[in-house]
Amino acid sequence: SLHAIGFALYHTAAITYVFSLYKQKKLAQQFFLGITFGLGGSVGAVLSGQIYGEYLFLVESIITFIAFIVLLIHQKRKESILS
């Protein structure tokens, strides 16, 4: 999927950049992974918990509405191309 390719490119570039900054490669990689996965995961869990508790149905309905609009636009374009 596109996410897999994007993440692979990001991760490879980030590790290469971190390696260029520090001489101790293992320590640099551990620091990078701790910040990105540890801190990022913790902040993401806290924020998603707040969204889940208060705004879950609102966020899902907005996403569904946007998907519906995109579907309508796609259908109109498809009909105009075929006619």
Buried (B, 14 or more C-beta within 10 A) or exposed (E): EEEEEEEEEEEEEBBEEBBEEEEEEEEBBEEBBEEEEEEEEEEEEEEEEEEEEEEEEEEEEEEEEEEEEEEEEEEEEEEEEEE
